[in-house]
Amino acid sequence: MTGTASLKPVALPDYGVPRYIPKIAAQTYQARFARFMDAIATKGFDAAVVYADREHCANISWLTGFDPRFEEALLVAVRGNDPVIITGPENVGLAAITPLGATSLLWPGFGLLGQDRTKAIPLPELLAKAGLQKGHKIGAIGWKYFLANEVESAGVATDLPAYVAGMLAAIGPVANATGIMASPIDGLRSQIEIEELARFEFLATHSSEAIKRVILGLKPGMTEFEAASLMQPLGYPVCCHPMLSTGERARFGLGSPSDTVIERGAMFTAAFGYQGSLTARAGFVVETADELPAGAKDYADAFVARYWEAAAEWYETIGIGVSGGEIDRKMRARLDNDFFKLALNPGHLIHIDEWMHSPVRPGSTETFRSGQAVQLDMIPAAGNAYFTTNIEDGIALLDGRGRSEFAERFPEAWGRIEARRAFMADGLGILMKPEVLPFSNLAGWLPAYLLNPGLAISRA
């Protein structure tokens, strides 16, 4: 659908929220690990070592169902051997009962400072016990890999802690194998099973409801802490820290809430995301245009509506077989200018980690595939009186066969997806391809005045 968007009365539907989260079966983890070992062999490695800590747990969590708390961990996967997890004293019990099934070994050096380390077995001995042998070619998997213009010898540069990397190098040649997990072209985590997508839909629903509660409950005179308390988190692991800030601090976007009192007319930004999801919104704490800053009284029409039109084109363009370069080109044509000053890539893959990788880059020929989760993430960093706006939410892509399976196995979630698509088409004028499945309860919804959420941008 084409047409000029503007601020209109829009009734945001109540899609409901799920009570029970879909489960991942042990057989799914076993199938993942088998694919992982096949990929390791294809790349010519004898073994792989996957590093994890609290901030970077996605790879080990996806493979095993275990994510370390407080401590670090190594998953050692040697061809022909059963998997072994080496971790600290607080996690060694959890690591022994993973859905994958793995041997758990204790190395107190992964524990917190001050815990007893006097009886620690040296880590090289534990690595040998896990199956690593002298001369093994080892694939090291952290959370990034590097380009030739970034670091010298990019193919072997790793982001594992130096003491771990050094111990591995003493065993055999080490290369960075993180692309096996995170590549947007053929990374194992870039192709998501139906049950994992259903989990992400559950989590995206609750993430978006958290931000919805903040917007609908926002009042001048609250502290940022009080506004953030409206998020009412479930307690499930988040993919990033909760964000909420106002005033000049909001220009930086990443701040945590404080005791600052929220003033009428203030700039405002908030984001919340469980693993597999993120929802963010930004704008002004105003009810009408009269309360906007001087020089930005036309904020709704000149800035928010034009940004929303770019987001609508994003939704209508993305699909199976569409290249990241096409998305990038279209969004930069609208937003990469001195007025909006587009920051970051206009879209990326989302997974257990908030940003796994992105095929959306200038000139990228990497195409989107069925079974991927994608985040609409376009942030104007205007640096002027218009401040910014934001409509960040996630979608999944599924072909006809995948959609049929999803609808059959998870009918309640499928009903929410269909209702969101209907609202976006009929209520907002966003017509998406059938494979585009919105996961957020706020998908497409962007109020220009945060104290007047009954008005939102639409071209319907």
N, C-alpha and C positions, 0 to 999 in steps of 0.2 A: 504494500500500500504506500502511496506517496501522498504528500500534502504537508502543510506547515503545522508544526506542533505549537501548542499554546497551553497556558494554564487554564484548567477547566475543573468543574466539580467532578470528582472521581470517587466512587464508593469502592474501597479496597475490599475484596471478598474475604470472608473468614474460611480458609481452607481446612481448618482444624490442625491438630498436631497428633502425631502418633505416640502411643504409649510404650510400645515394645520395639526394640531395635533388632533388625535381622541379624542372624548368627552366621559366622563363617565356619563351615564344617572342617574337621581335621583332614578329611580327604582333599579339600581345596588347598590347604597348606602343603600337603604332601605332593600334590600336583605342581604347585608353584616351585617347590624345592627341586623336583625332578627337572622342570624346565630350566631352572637356574643352573643345575649341574651340567645339563646339556650345553647351555650357553658358555659355561666355563670351559668345557672341553672344546667347543667350536673355536673359541678364542686362543686355544693352545695352552691354557693354564693347567697345571696339575692340581692346584688348590686355590681357594679364595678365602680371604679373611675380611669379614664385614665388621667395621667399627661402629659403635653406637654410644651416644650419651643422651641425656634427657632432651636436649635441643635437637639432636639429629638421630632419631630413633626409627625413621620411616622404613629404611631398608630391612633392618633386622625384624621389625614388627611385622612387615608384610610377609617375610619369609617364614617366621616362626610363631607369631602371635604373642611374642614377649617384647616388652619395651622396658629398659632399665629405669629405675627410679633412684634418684640421688647419685647413682654410680655410673661407671662406664661398663661396656661389655664388648667382647669379641665373639663373633660366630665364626668358627673354623670349619670349612667345608673342603674335605679332601676327597678327590675322586676315588670311589671304591670304599669309602668309610662312611660311618654314620656321622651326622652333624654333632658338633660340640660347642657349647656356649661357655666361655670363661667370663666370670663376673665377680663382683665383690660380695661381702658377707650378707648384705641386706637383700640381695637379689638372687643368691644362689638357689634358694628354694623355689622361687617363681620360675627361674630358668629351667628347673627340672620337670616342670609340669606344663610345658608349652603344648599347644595343639599339634604342632609338628611332631613333637617327640624328639628330644635331644639330650645327650649327656651333659650334665652341668658340673663344671669344675670351678673351684674357688681360688681366686688370686686376691688376697687382701689389699694389694696395691691399687685395685680399682675402687676400694672403699674410701670412706671419708677420713680425713686426717684425725689422728688420735686413736683410731681403733687398733686393736692388737694386730701387729704385723710380724711378730717375732717368730712365728712358726710358718711363715709364708714359703711355699715352694717357688723357686725362681720361675718367672714367666716363660723363659725359653724351654724349661723342662715341661711345663704344661702344654706349650705349643707342640712339642714332640709327642707328648701323650695324646694330643688331639689328632696326630697323624702327619704333621708336617715333617718332612725329611730333608736332609741336606741335598741341595741341588734342585729341589722343587721350584718350578716357575709359579709364582704366587700373584694372583690378582687382588690388589688392595682396593677395597670399596669403602669410601667415606661418604661424603654427601656432595662432592663436586668433582668435576674433571676440568682440565684446563686447555686453552688454545695455545698454539705455538707463539703467538704474539704477546702472551701474558707472562709465561715463565719459561725458563730454559729447560729443555728436555721435558716438554709438557707431557709426553706419553708415560713417563715414569714418575713424574711429580705427584705426590699424594698429599691429602689433607689429614692423614692420620697423625696423632701425636708423634713427635720425633722419637721418643723412646720406643714406641711400638714399631714405627717404621724401621728404626735401626735394628731391632731384634729380627724382624722379618728379612731384612737385607742380609743379615748374617747367615740365614738359612739358604737363600737362593735369590735369583733375580726377581725383582718386584716391579710391577707395572700398575698403573691406575686403571681399574676395571669398573669404575662407577657407572660408565655409560651402559654397561650391561643392564643396570637397573633403571637408569634415569634418562637415557636418550629418548628424545621425542620421536625418533624414527622407529627404533626397534627395542627400546628399553622395556624390560619385562613389566615394570609398573605403569607403563603408558597404556597398557591394555588391561582393562578392569573387568572382572567377572560380574555377572548380574547381581549376585548377592552382595558384593562389595558396593556396587552402585546403589543398591537398595539401602545399605547402611549409610552411604553418603547422603541419600535423599532424606533419611530420618534426621541426620545431623544438620543438614542444611535447613530443614524445616525449623528445627529448634534454634539454630543460630539466627535465622532471619526473624523469628518471633522475639528473640532477645532484643534486637535492634528496633523492632516494631514497638515493643513496650517502652523503650527509651523515648522514641519520637512521640508516641501518643501520650506519654506521661510527663514530658518535658515542661518545666515551668521556670520562669525567671525567679531568682531567689533561692533555688536549690543550689547545693554545692555539687561539684562534679562527682564527688563520691556518691551523693544521694541519687543523682541521675544514673550513674553506672550501676547502682544497686538494683535498678529496674531490669537489668539484664537477667537476673535470677538464674544463674547457671545451673545446669543439671549435675555438674560434678564430673562429666566425661572429659577426657583429655582434650585440650585446645590445640589448634595448629599454630597459634601465635598468641602473644599476650593481649588481653582485652584493652582496647584503646578508647579514650574519651578525653577530649580537651576543648577548651573554649578560649576566646580572646586571641591575642597575638600568638599564644602557644599553639593554637589550632593550625597555624600555617605550616607547622612541621609535621602534622598528621600522625606521628607515631607515639605521641605522649600517652602516659597512663593518667587516670583521673587523679585529681588533687582536691584540696579543700577550697579551691577557688569558687566563689559564688558566681553563678551563671547570670549574666546581665542581659536584659532585653536589648536586642540589636547586636549581640556578640556573634562572632564567628564560632562555628561548632563543627566538630567531626567526631565520629564514633565508628568502631568496628568490632565485630566479635565473630569468632569462628571455632567450632569444634573441628577435629581432624576430618578432612574431606570436604570442608566447607568454609566459607567466609562471606559475611554480609557487611557492607559499609555504606554509610550515608554522610553527607556533609552539606553545610549551608549556613544560613543565618537564623538566629533565635528571634524571629519576627513574625508578626501576624499579617502585616500588610506592607506594601512597597514603601509607604511613608516612613517606616522605621528603618529602612535600609540606609547604608552610608551615602553621603553626598557623592555624586559621580557614579553611583551604581543603582539608581532608582529603577532602571529598566532591567535589573538582574534577571527576573523571570523570563523575559522575552529575549533579551540580547545574549544572555549567557546560558541559563539553565535549559531553555527550550532547544537552543542550537546544539548544546552538548547532548541532550536527550535524543535528538534526531540522529546524531552519530551512533549512540548506543542502539537505537532502533535498527539502523542499518547493519550494525554488528550482528544483532540477533537474526536479521533476515538474510545475511550473507553466509554466516558460518554453517557448515554442514560437512557431511562425509565427502572426502575428495577435494575440499576447498583448501587451498594453500595458505600457510601462515603469511606469506608475502602479500596475498590479495587482501586479507584482513588488515595487515599493517598499512598497505597503500591507501585503502579507503579511509581508514581512521586518521592517518596523518594528513590526508587531503582536507579533512574537516577540522582537526584539532591541533596539528603541529604547526602553530603559527604564533606570532607575537602576542595575540590576544589570549589564547587558551594555554599555550606553552605545555603541550602534552609531556607528561613524565612517565618513564618506564615503558615497557611493551604494552600495547593495547590488547592484552589477553595472554593467558598462559595455562598450562596444564596444572590441575590441582589434584592432590592425593592426600595421603596421611599428613604429608608436609604441605604447607600452604602454597608453595611455589615449587613444583618439581622441576620443570623446565618450560621452555616456550618455543614453539615453532613460529610464533608471530614475531618476525623480524624483517627489516628491509631486505627485499629480494629473496626471501626464503621460499624454496620450492617444497618444503616439507608439508605434507597434507594431513588433515585431520582424518581419523579413522573411527569406525564404530567401536564402542567400548571405551571411549575416552571421557574424562571429566575435564571441563574447561571453565576457567574463570573469566568473566567480563571484568576487566581491571583497567579502567582508563581514568587517570587522575590528572586534571588540569592543575598546573602549578602557576596560576596566572600572575601572582605577585603584584596585583593591583587592587583597586577597591572592590572588584568582583570576587575576590578571595578564591573560592573553588566551589565545586559541586561533585557529587559522586553517586554512582548507581551500581556498586559492585555486588555481584551475585554469581552463582555458578549454574552450569548446565551439564547435561550428559548428552552424548551422541550414541544412538543405537539404530542399526538398520532394521528392516521389517521383521526379520526373524528374531532379533534381540528384543524388539518392542513386544512381540507376541509372547515371548518367554517371560519378560518382566511383568506384563499385565496378568499372565496366568499365575505366576508365583507370588506376586506382591500386589494384589488387586487394590488394597487400600492406598498404597503409595501411588499406583497408577491413576487412581481416581483424582488424587491431588494434582498430579502432573497434567492430566487432561483439563481440569478446572483452571489451572494456571494458564495453559495455552489458550483456552477459550476467553479468559479475561484479557489477556494480552492482545488477542485479535479483536474482540468485540468492544472492549472497554478502552483500549489504548491505541488500537490501529497498528499493532505489530504482528505481521504475518510471517511465521517461521516455517521452515521446511519440516516435514513430518518427523525427521530424525532428531530434531532439537527438543530436548526435554528439560524444561526449567525446574530446578530443584528448590528454589527459594520461594517462601511465601510472599516476598516483596518484589519478585521479578517484574521488571518494567516500571515499577511505581517510584516516582520521584516528586515529592512535594518541594516547591521552591521556597515556601515560607514554613519553617518547621513548627511554628505555633498555629498553623492553619492547615493541618494535614488532609482536610477534606478537599483541598485543591491540589491537583497534581498535573504534570505535563501529559498531554494526550494529543493525538491527531485523529482520533476516532470521531 
